[in-house]
Every structure is written in structure tokens, then in C-alpha cells.
Amino acid sequence: MSTDQPISSGPCREDGAEAEGGATDSAAWAWRRASFCGPEANACVDVAFGPAAVAVRDSKDPSGPVLLFTTAEWAGFLSGVHNGEFELPHRELELPVC
């Protein structure tokens, strides 16, 4: 699924098909947040799992856009995370030249 344009009306597919057997209201999903976010939860995402889809949203904007992924897409993403494919690049400190 392309993530170029966020899905704004709840967990629906880009092709207009509804996920979760018709549940388009993202408030009805059981959202979870990682415990690593800490008490402020300023930079977190919420995730909700369904039988055939995984929904992701910005924790600061729970009524905002929702990205929806198939379980296969989510499994592929998690595999990449576990394999270190999404590590931040190591950049050397760039010092100004005098």
C-alpha cells in the first residue's frame, strides 16, 4: 500500500473498501501505544490490530489521519525493524571550516 497520501476518514483502504468488516470509525478500534514513549508521549504512534489490517495514527492527533496496512505489510515492516533496516544513518559531526 502506498503511504504517499494519508487516509483521513479512519481505517479504510485507498480503493475505498472498508476494513474490519465495515468499521470506519477509528475511535472504535482498540489503540495501543508503545511503553517506550514515556509520560509525555510527544513523539509516538498508536497502533490498532484487526483480523486483516493494522492501523497506525499519530498519538498527538487521535482524530486525525489513519494509515492502514495489511497484516502482511506490517509483518514485512517488523521484519525489517528486527533486521536493522530502519536504523538511523550514522553521520559524522560536520564541523565548520575556518
N, CA, C and O atoms as a Tinker XYZ file with bonds, in Angstrom:
   392  protein
     1  N      0.827000   -1.170000    0.000000    73     2
     2  CA     0.000000    0.000000    0.000000    64     1     3
     3  C      0.869000    1.230000    0.000000    63     2     4     5
     4  O      1.849000    1.289000    0.742000    81     3
     5  N      0.548000    2.187000   -0.790000    73     3     6
     6  CA     1.277000    3.436000   -0.843000    64     5     7
     7  C      0.928000    4.284000    0.365000    63     6     8     9
     8  O     -0.240000    4.370000    0.745000    81     7
     9  N      1.919000    4.908000    0.969000    73     7    10
    10  CA     1.667000    5.795000    2.094000    64     9    11
    11  C      1.883000    7.243000    1.696000    63    10    12    13
    12  O      2.063000    8.096000    2.565000    81    11
    13  N      1.869000    7.546000    0.386000    73    11    14
    14  CA     2.071000    8.906000   -0.067000    64    13    15
    15  C      0.964000    9.829000    0.402000    63    14    16    17
    16  O      1.224000   10.993000    0.705000    81    15
    17  N     -0.253000    9.345000    0.468000    73    15    18
    18  CA    -1.377000   10.151000    0.905000    64    17    19
    19  C     -2.031000    9.462000    2.086000    63    18    20    21
    20  O     -2.508000    8.334000    1.960000    81    19
    21  N     -2.060000   10.141000    3.257000    73    19    22
    22  CA    -2.660000    9.500000    4.423000    64    21    23
    23  C     -4.153000    9.300000    4.229000    63    22    24    25
    24  O     -4.814000   10.046000    3.507000    81    23
    25  N     -4.654000    8.291000    4.881000    73    23    26
    26  CA    -6.076000    8.008000    4.845000    64    25    27
    27  C     -6.709000    8.826000    5.951000    63    26    28    29
    28  O     -6.346000    8.664000    7.116000    81    27
    29  N     -7.642000    9.697000    5.618000    73    27    30
    30  CA    -8.124000   10.652000    6.598000    64    29    31
    31  C     -9.479000   10.310000    7.196000    63    30    32    33
    32  O     -9.883000   10.969000    8.155000    81    31
    33  N    -10.193000    9.338000    6.700000    73    31    34
    34  CA   -11.531000    9.090000    7.206000    64    33    35
    35  C    -11.598000    7.872000    8.106000    63    34    36    37
    36  O    -12.677000    7.306000    8.283000    81    35
    37  N    -10.503000    7.458000    8.667000    73    35    38
    38  CA   -10.492000    6.272000    9.502000    64    37    39
    39  C     -9.833000    5.141000    8.759000    63    38    40    41
    40  O     -9.314000    5.344000    7.661000    81    39
    41  N     -9.841000    3.945000    9.335000    73    39    42
    42  CA    -9.121000    2.830000    8.727000    64    41    43
    43  C     -9.818000    2.252000    7.502000    63    42    44    45
    44  O    -10.521000    1.246000    7.603000    81    43
    45  N     -9.627000    2.880000    6.352000    73    43    46
    46  CA   -10.156000    2.405000    5.084000    64    45    47
    47  C     -8.997000    2.203000    4.121000    63    46    48    49
    48  O     -7.941000    2.816000    4.272000    81    47
    49  N     -9.193000    1.360000    3.152000    73    47    50
    50  CA    -8.185000    1.163000    2.121000    64    49    51
    51  C     -8.288000    2.303000    1.116000    63    50    52    53
    52  O     -9.333000    2.941000    0.992000    81    51
    53  N     -7.190000    2.553000    0.398000    73    51    54
    54  CA    -7.191000    3.600000   -0.618000    64    53    55
    55  C     -8.228000    3.350000   -1.696000    63    54    56    57
    56  O     -8.736000    4.296000   -2.296000    81    55
    57  N     -8.550000    2.087000   -1.952000    73    55    58
    58  CA    -9.510000    1.784000   -3.000000    64    57    59
    59  C    -10.952000    1.988000   -2.545000    63    58    60    61
    60  O    -11.887000    1.695000   -3.290000    81    59
    61  N    -11.136000    2.493000   -1.314000    73    59    62
    62  CA   -12.469000    2.783000   -0.810000    64    61    63
    63  C    -13.085000    1.649000   -0.021000    63    62    64    65
    64  O    -14.121000    1.834000    0.618000    81    63
    65  N    -12.471000    0.483000   -0.052000    73    63    66
    66  CA   -13.020000   -0.645000    0.700000    64    65    67
    67  C    -12.829000   -0.396000    2.183000    63    66    68    69
    68  O    -11.805000    0.142000    2.603000    81    67
    69  N    -13.799000   -0.781000    2.960000    73    67    70
    70  CA   -13.708000   -0.588000    4.394000    64    69    71
    71  C    -12.977000   -1.760000    5.037000    63    70    72    73
    72  O    -13.088000   -2.898000    4.581000    81    71
    73  N    -12.244000   -1.479000    6.080000    73    71    74
    74  CA   -11.539000   -2.514000    6.823000    64    73    75
    75  C    -12.356000   -2.938000    8.028000    63    74    76    77
    76  O    -13.335000   -2.283000    8.388000    81    75
    77  N    -11.955000   -4.025000    8.643000    73    75    78
    78  CA   -12.554000   -4.503000    9.869000    64    77    79
    79  C    -14.040000   -4.795000    9.713000    63    78    80    81
    80  O    -14.815000   -4.546000   10.637000    81    79
    81  N    -14.439000   -5.304000    8.593000    73    79    82
    82  CA   -15.837000   -5.652000    8.416000    64    81    83
    83  C    -16.743000   -4.441000    8.421000    63    82    84    85
    84  O    -17.890000   -4.541000    8.859000    81    83
    85  N    -16.268000   -3.301000    7.949000    73    83    86
    86  CA   -17.091000   -2.114000    7.848000    64    85    87
    87  C    -16.778000   -1.057000    8.880000    63    86    88    89
    88  O    -17.381000    0.015000    8.836000    81    87
    89  N    -15.880000   -1.296000    9.796000    73    87    90
    90  CA   -15.585000   -0.307000   10.826000    64    89    91
    91  C    -14.705000    0.787000   10.258000    63    90    92    93
    92  O    -13.511000    0.583000   10.042000    81    91
    93  N    -15.294000    1.947000   10.016000    73    91    94
    94  CA   -14.514000    3.067000    9.501000    64    93    95
    95  C    -14.240000    4.100000   10.572000    63    94    96    97
    96  O    -13.458000    5.021000   10.333000    81    95
    97  N    -14.846000    3.990000   11.735000    73    95    98
    98  CA   -14.620000    4.922000   12.826000    64    97    99
    99  C    -13.400000    4.474000   13.613000    63    98   100   101
   100  O    -13.449000    3.465000   14.317000    81    99
   101  N    -12.296000    5.225000   13.499000    73    99   102
   102  CA   -11.060000    4.811000   14.154000    64   101   103
   103  C    -11.186000    4.828000   15.667000    63   102   104   105
   104  O    -10.383000    4.191000   16.349000    81   103
   105  N    -12.171000    5.540000   16.216000    73   103   106
   106  CA   -12.362000    5.553000   17.666000    64   105   107
   107  C    -12.827000    4.190000   18.173000    63   106   108   109
   108  O    -12.655000    3.876000   19.351000    81   107
   109  N    -13.415000    3.380000   17.296000    73   107   110
   110  CA   -13.921000    2.070000   17.698000    64   109   111
   111  C    -12.813000    1.026000   17.800000    63   110   112   113
   112  O    -13.036000   -0.054000   18.347000    81   111
   113  N    -11.635000    1.325000   17.288000    73   111   114
   114  CA   -10.526000    0.378000   17.335000    64   113   115
   115  C     -9.876000    0.411000   18.708000    63   114   116   117
   116  O     -9.938000    1.433000   19.391000    81   115
   117  N     -9.254000   -0.683000   19.127000    73   115   118
   118  CA    -8.511000   -0.750000   20.388000    64   117   119
   119  C     -7.076000   -0.308000   20.122000    63   118   120   121
   120  O     -6.247000   -1.111000   19.696000    81   119
   121  N     -6.784000    0.963000   20.372000    73   119   122
   122  CA    -5.468000    1.536000   20.080000    64   121   123
   123  C     -4.491000    1.224000   21.190000    63   122   124   125
   124  O     -4.852000    1.195000   22.366000    81   123
   125  N     -3.227000    0.985000   20.798000    73   123   126
   126  CA    -2.141000    0.707000   21.746000    64   125   127
   127  C     -0.987000    1.657000   21.471000    63   126   128   129
   128  O     -0.763000    2.068000   20.333000    81   127
   129  N     -0.255000    2.004000   22.531000    73   127   130
   130  CA     0.908000    2.873000   22.404000    64   129   131
   131  C      2.097000    2.177000   23.045000    63   130   132   133
   132  O      1.951000    1.538000   24.088000    81   131
   133  N      3.253000    2.289000   22.447000    73   131   134
   134  CA     4.454000    1.651000   22.991000    64   133   135
   135  C      4.809000    2.233000   24.354000    63   134   136   137
   136  O      4.662000    3.434000   24.580000    81   135
   137  N      5.269000    1.391000   25.247000    73   135   138
   138  CA     5.662000    1.853000   26.579000    64   137   139
   139  C      6.922000    2.709000   26.529000    63   138   140   141
   140  O      7.215000    3.420000   27.490000    81   139
   141  N      7.675000    2.655000   25.428000    73   139   142
   142  CA     8.893000    3.450000   25.290000    64   141   143
   143  C      8.609000    4.930000   25.084000    63   142   144   145
   144  O      9.539000    5.735000   25.121000    81   143
   145  N      7.379000    5.308000   24.872000    73   143   146
   146  CA     7.040000    6.705000   24.602000    64   145   147
   147  C      7.242000    7.594000   25.814000    63   146   148   149
   148  O      7.501000    8.787000   25.659000    81   147
   149  N      7.132000    7.056000   26.998000    73   147   150
   150  CA     7.307000    7.844000   28.201000    64   149   151
   151  C      6.048000    8.605000   28.569000    63   150   152   153
   152  O      5.036000    8.517000   27.873000    81   151
   153  N      6.108000    9.349000   29.659000    73   151   154
   154  CA     4.908000   10.022000   30.165000    64   153   155
   155  C      4.402000   11.149000   29.277000    63   154   156   157
   156  O      3.195000   11.388000   29.221000    81   155
   157  N      5.296000   11.848000   28.583000    73   155   158
   158  CA     4.848000   12.953000   27.749000    64   157   159
   159  C      4.202000   12.478000   26.455000    63   158   160   161
   160  O      3.266000   13.110000   25.964000    81   159
   161  N      4.681000   11.393000   25.907000    73   159   162
   162  CA     4.167000   10.814000   24.661000    64   161   163
   163  C      4.108000   11.848000   23.543000    63   162   164   165
   164  O      3.102000   11.958000   22.842000    81   163
   165  N      5.200000   12.609000   23.379000    73   163   166
   166  CA     5.239000   13.653000   22.354000    64   165   167
   167  C      5.531000   13.130000   20.964000    63   166   168   169
   168  O      5.117000   13.742000   19.979000    81   167
   169  N      6.234000   12.015000   20.858000    73   167   170
   170  CA     6.670000   11.535000   19.552000    64   169   171
   171  C      6.313000   10.068000   19.392000    63   170   172   173
   172  O      7.184000    9.232000   19.152000    81   171
   173  N      5.043000    9.762000   19.526000    73   171   174
   174  CA     4.623000    8.368000   19.478000    64   173   175
   175  C      3.601000    8.142000   18.374000    63   174   176   177
   176  O      3.010000    9.074000   17.830000    81   175
   177  N      3.424000    6.892000   18.077000    73   175   178
   178  CA     2.328000    6.490000   17.208000    64   177   179
   179  C      1.479000    5.489000   17.973000    63   178   180   181
   180  O      1.968000    4.772000   18.845000    81   179
   181  N      0.202000    5.455000   17.632000    73   179   182
   182  CA    -0.713000    4.461000   18.182000    64   181   183
   183  C     -0.946000    3.416000   17.107000    63   182   184   185
   184  O     -0.961000    3.727000   15.916000    81   183
   185  N     -1.127000    2.175000   17.534000    73   183   186
   186  CA    -1.344000    1.067000   16.605000    64   185   187
   187  C     -2.580000    0.302000   17.060000    63   186   188   189
   188  O     -2.779000    0.079000   18.254000    81   187
   189  N     -3.406000   -0.098000   16.099000    73   187   190
   190  CA    -4.569000   -0.940000   16.386000    64   189   191
   191  C     -4.510000   -2.142000   15.455000    63   190   192   193
   192  O     -4.233000   -2.005000   14.264000    81   191
   193  N     -4.773000   -3.321000   16.012000    73   191   194
   194  CA    -4.687000   -4.559000   15.246000    64   193   195
   195  C     -6.075000   -5.124000   14.989000    63   194   196   197
   196  O     -6.887000   -5.255000   15.904000    81   195
   197  N     -6.331000   -5.453000   13.738000    73   195   198
   198  CA    -7.570000   -6.120000   13.363000    64   197   199
   199  C     -7.248000   -7.468000   12.762000    63   198   200   201
   200  O     -6.074000   -7.819000   12.640000    81   199
   201  N     -8.255000   -8.234000   12.384000    73   199   202
   202  CA    -8.008000   -9.565000   11.844000    64   201   203
   203  C     -7.272000   -9.555000   10.505000    63   202   204   205
   204  O     -6.568000  -10.515000   10.192000    81   203
   205  N     -7.415000   -8.504000    9.715000    73   203   206
   206  CA    -6.764000   -8.471000    8.404000    64   205   207
   207  C     -6.051000   -7.156000    8.142000    63   206   208   209
   208  O     -5.600000   -6.911000    7.024000    81   207
   209  N     -5.943000   -6.302000    9.162000    73   207   210
   210  CA    -5.345000   -4.990000    8.950000    64   209   211
   211  C     -4.708000   -4.478000   10.224000    63   210   212   213
   212  O     -5.062000   -4.885000   11.330000    81   211
   213  N     -3.744000   -3.561000   10.038000    73   211   214
   214  CA    -3.103000   -2.866000   11.144000    64   213   215
   215  C     -3.233000   -1.381000   10.841000    63   214   216   217
   216  O     -2.870000   -0.927000    9.755000    81   215
   217  N     -3.752000   -0.626000   11.805000    73   215   218
   218  CA    -3.943000    0.817000   11.636000    64   217   219
   219  C     -2.906000    1.546000   12.476000    63   218   220   221
   220  O     -2.566000    1.108000   13.575000    81   219
   221  N     -2.403000    2.668000   11.950000    73   219   222
   222  CA    -1.386000    3.467000   12.630000    64   221   223
   223  C     -1.823000    4.922000   12.573000    63   222   224   225
   224  O     -2.271000    5.404000   11.533000    81   223
   225  N     -1.690000    5.627000   13.712000    73   223   226
   226  CA    -2.035000    7.051000   13.749000    64   225   227
   227  C     -1.046000    7.786000   14.643000    63   226   228   229
   228  O     -0.332000    7.173000   15.437000    81   227
   229  N     -1.014000    9.099000   14.505000    73   227   230
   230  CA    -0.184000    9.971000   15.339000    64   229   231
   231  C     -0.861000   10.099000   16.699000    63   230   232   233
   232  O     -2.035000   10.461000   16.777000    81   231
   233  N     -0.137000    9.808000   17.759000    73   231   234
   234  CA    -0.735000    9.845000   19.093000    64   233   235
   235  C     -1.168000   11.250000   19.502000    63   234   236   237
   236  O     -2.053000   11.399000   20.345000    81   235
   237  N     -0.559000   12.284000   18.919000    73   235   238
   238  CA    -0.939000   13.653000   19.248000    64   237   239
   239  C     -2.240000   14.075000   18.576000    63   238   240   241
   240  O     -2.841000   15.077000   18.963000    81   239
   241  N     -2.678000   13.319000   17.571000    73   239   242
   242  CA    -3.872000   13.682000   16.803000    64   241   243
   243  C     -4.748000   12.443000   16.605000    63   242   244   245
   244  O     -4.859000   11.943000   15.486000    81   243
   245  N     -5.370000   11.942000   17.678000    73   243   246
   246  CA    -6.123000   10.690000   17.567000    64   245   247
   247  C     -7.312000   10.750000   16.628000    63   246   248   249
   248  O     -7.776000    9.707000   16.166000    81   247
   249  N     -7.813000   11.925000   16.335000    73   247   250
   250  CA    -8.927000   12.014000   15.386000    64   249   251
   251  C     -8.439000   12.348000   13.977000    63   250   252   253
   252  O     -9.248000   12.559000   13.073000    81   251
   253  N     -7.127000   12.398000   13.788000    73   251   254
   254  CA    -6.542000   12.736000   12.500000    64   253   255
   255  C     -6.415000   11.543000   11.574000    63   254   256   257
   256  O     -7.075000   10.524000   11.773000    81   255
   257  N     -5.569000   11.667000   10.559000    73   255   258
   258  CA    -5.411000   10.614000    9.548000    64   257   259
   259  C     -4.954000    9.284000   10.137000    63   258   260   261
   260  O     -4.223000    9.239000   11.127000    81   259
   261  N     -5.398000    8.218000    9.512000    73   259   262
   262  CA    -5.033000    6.861000    9.898000    64   261   263
   263  C     -4.422000    6.168000    8.688000    63   262   264   265
   264  O     -4.987000    6.202000    7.595000    81   263
   265  N     -3.276000    5.546000    8.883000    73   263   266
   266  CA    -2.672000    4.724000    7.835000    64   265   267
   267  C     -3.069000    3.284000    8.088000    63   266   268   269
   268  O     -3.034000    2.815000    9.225000    81   267
   269  N     -3.444000    2.585000    7.037000    73   267   270
   270  CA    -3.890000    1.209000    7.174000    64   269   271
   271  C     -2.989000    0.304000    6.361000    63   270   272   273
   272  O     -2.722000    0.572000    5.189000    81   271
   273  N     -2.516000   -0.776000    6.985000    73   271   274
   274  CA    -1.632000   -1.736000    6.343000    64   273   275
   275  C     -2.226000   -3.130000    6.470000    63   274   276   277
   276  O     -2.914000   -3.442000    7.442000    81   275
   277  N     -1.951000   -3.959000    5.481000    73   275   278
   278  CA    -2.350000   -5.361000    5.604000    64   277   279
   279  C     -1.460000   -6.017000    6.646000    63   278   280   281
   280  O     -0.400000   -5.488000    6.981000    81   279
   281  N     -1.879000   -7.152000    7.152000    73   279   282
   282  CA    -1.047000   -7.848000    8.123000    64   281   283
   283  C      0.267000   -8.300000    7.495000    63   282   284   285
   284  O      1.288000   -8.359000    8.181000    81   283
   285  N      0.257000   -8.619000    6.207000    73   283   286
   286  CA     1.495000   -9.000000    5.520000    64   285   287
   287  C      2.442000   -7.804000    5.412000    63   286   288   289
   288  O      3.648000   -7.954000    5.609000    81   287
   289  N      1.913000   -6.628000    5.105000    73   287   290
   290  CA     2.749000   -5.430000    5.042000    64   289   291
   291  C      3.351000   -5.125000    6.413000    63   290   292   293
   292  O      4.529000   -4.783000    6.512000    81   291
   293  N      2.550000   -5.248000    7.463000    73   291   294
   294  CA     3.027000   -4.985000    8.822000    64   293   295
   295  C      4.105000   -5.992000    9.219000    63   294   296   297
   296  O      5.116000   -5.622000    9.817000    81   295
   297  N      3.890000   -7.257000    8.887000    73   295   298
   298  CA     4.882000   -8.289000    9.198000    64   297   299
   299  C      6.195000   -7.997000    8.470000    63   298   300   301
   300  O      7.270000   -8.180000    9.041000    81   299
   301  N      6.120000   -7.548000    7.225000    73   299   302
   302  CA     7.328000   -7.189000    6.482000    64   301   303
   303  C      8.052000   -6.010000    7.114000    63   302   304   305
   304  O      9.281000   -5.995000    7.185000    81   303
   305  N      7.290000   -5.023000    7.571000    73   303   306
   306  CA     7.889000   -3.876000    8.256000    64   305   307
   307  C      8.589000   -4.313000    9.539000    63   306   308   309
   308  O      9.733000   -3.930000    9.782000    81   307
   309  N      7.911000   -5.113000   10.362000    73   307   310
   310  CA     8.516000   -5.577000   11.609000    64   309   311
   311  C      9.764000   -6.409000   11.359000    63   310   312   313
   312  O     10.728000   -6.326000   12.121000    81   311
   313  N      9.756000   -7.203000   10.311000    73   311   314
   314  CA    10.932000   -7.992000    9.960000    64   313   315
   315  C     12.106000   -7.066000    9.647000    63   314   316   317
   316  O     13.231000   -7.315000   10.079000    81   315
   317  N     11.841000   -6.001000    8.897000    73   315   318
   318  CA    12.881000   -5.021000    8.588000    64   317   319
   319  C     13.404000   -4.328000    9.830000    63   318   320   321
   320  O     14.604000   -4.085000    9.953000    81   319
   321  N     12.498000   -4.005000   10.763000    73   319   322
   322  CA    12.923000   -3.385000   12.021000    64   321   323
   323  C     13.839000   -4.331000   12.784000    63   322   324   325
   324  O     14.902000   -3.925000   13.255000    81   323
   325  N     13.435000   -5.582000   12.908000    73   323   326
   326  CA    14.245000   -6.558000   13.643000    64   325   327
   327  C     15.594000   -6.809000   12.977000    63   326   328   329
   328  O     16.560000   -7.158000   13.656000    81   327
   329  N     15.672000   -6.638000   11.670000    73   327   330
   330  CA    16.922000   -6.839000   10.939000    64   329   331
   331  C     17.776000   -5.572000   10.865000    63   330   332   333
   332  O     18.846000   -5.583000   10.257000    81   331
   333  N     17.314000   -4.487000   11.476000    73   331   334
   334  CA    18.087000   -3.248000   11.495000    64   333   335
   335  C     18.011000   -2.430000   10.227000    63   334   336   337
   336  O     18.836000   -1.539000   10.026000    81   335
   337  N     17.046000   -2.704000    9.364000    73   335   338
   338  CA    16.947000   -1.989000    8.089000    64   337   339
   339  C     16.515000   -0.535000    8.242000    63   338   340   341
   340  O     16.657000    0.246000    7.301000    81   339
   341  N     15.994000   -0.155000    9.401000    73   339   342
   342  CA    15.486000    1.194000    9.586000    64   341   343
   343  C     16.255000    1.972000   10.637000    63   342   344   345
   344  O     15.743000    2.927000   11.221000    81   343
   345  N     17.484000    1.554000   10.868000    73   343   346
   346  CA    18.331000    2.281000   11.804000    64   345   347
   347  C     18.640000    3.662000   11.239000    63   346   348   349
   348  O     18.760000    3.836000   10.026000    81   347
   349  N     18.766000    4.625000   12.117000    73   347   350
   350  CA    19.145000    5.958000   11.671000    64   349   351
   351  C     20.562000    5.911000   11.119000    63   350   352   353
   352  O     21.417000    5.210000   11.660000    81   351
   353  N     20.813000    6.650000   10.049000    73   351   354
   354  CA    22.171000    6.636000    9.497000    64   353   355
   355  C     23.151000    7.291000   10.471000    63   354   356   357
   356  O     22.820000    8.257000   11.159000    81   355
   357  N     24.356000    6.743000   10.510000    73   355   358
   358  CA    25.403000    7.319000   11.362000    64   357   359
   359  C     26.079000    8.413000   10.556000    63   358   360   361
   360  O     26.701000    8.156000    9.526000    81   359
   361  N     25.946000    9.612000   11.034000    73   359   362
   362  CA    26.559000   10.735000   10.327000    64   361   363
   363  C     27.665000   11.313000   11.204000    63   362   364   365
   364  O     27.515000   11.495000   12.413000    81   363
   365  N     28.749000   11.583000   10.556000    73   363   366
   366  CA    29.844000   12.196000   11.301000    64   365   367
   367  C     29.501000   13.646000   11.556000    63   366   368   369
   368  O     28.859000   14.306000   10.739000    81   367
   369  N     29.930000   14.120000   12.681000    73   367   370
   370  CA    29.694000   15.508000   13.050000    64   369   371
   371  C     30.376000   16.415000   12.038000    63   370   372   373
   372  O     31.582000   16.311000   11.813000    81   371
   373  N     29.612000   17.291000   11.436000    73   371   374
   374  CA    30.184000   18.216000   10.468000    64   373   375
   375  C     30.564000   19.510000   11.192000    63   374   376   377
   376  O     29.709000   20.227000   11.712000    81   375
   377  N     31.854000   19.781000   11.208000    73   375   378
   378  CA    32.339000   20.994000   11.842000    64   377   379
   379  C     32.566000   22.066000   10.797000    63   378   380   381
   380  O     32.992000   21.766000    9.681000    81   379
   381  N     32.289000   23.299000   11.142000    73   379   382
   382  CA    32.536000   24.392000   10.172000    64   381   383
   383  C     34.016000   24.534000    9.874000    63   382   384   385
   384  O     34.853000   24.405000   10.767000    81   383
   385  N     34.335000   24.800000    8.618000    73   383   386
   386  CA    35.718000   25.013000    8.220000    64   385   387
   387  C     36.040000   26.470000    8.401000    63   386   388   389
   388  O     35.331000   27.337000    7.890000    81   387
   389  N     37.144000   26.760000    9.149000    73   387   390
   390  CA    37.522000   28.157000    9.419000    64   389   391
   391  C     38.627000   28.616000    8.498000    63   390   392
   392  O     39.067000   29.762000    8.585000    81   391
